[in-house]
Amino acid sequence: MSRFDPQNGRRPRKGELLYLSMGLNQPGYKLPLFNDSGQRIHSAIIQSCVDCGWAEPWFANPLAPDWLVCRLTEAGVQAARLAETSLSDEVDTDPLAIRARG
């Protein structure tokens, strides 16, 4: 994908785009902690999206304080909408595909 985000200096990676797109149809643009198969979203993906300004912490979870509950920022909404049409062509939607690379 060749889209460049001038706000933070880099474009979202495929796993980040998949994660961001999960919040588009949620109330308040809430981002999930788990994928459709019940697997936890890798914390590195969540943190990367926060660091880049595509997601922001929403509230603290008192039952699981180490979980980062986030929602999309306006920049995240824009990135997810731009990528929405190409996700089906470029991203493997297998539940394991959203794990951080490396």
ABEGO torsion letter per residue (X at the ends): XABBBAAAGBBBBAAAAAAAAAAAABBGGBBBABBAAGBBBBAAAAAAAAAAGABBBABBBAABAABBBBBBBAAAAAAAAAAAAAAAAABBABAAAABBBX
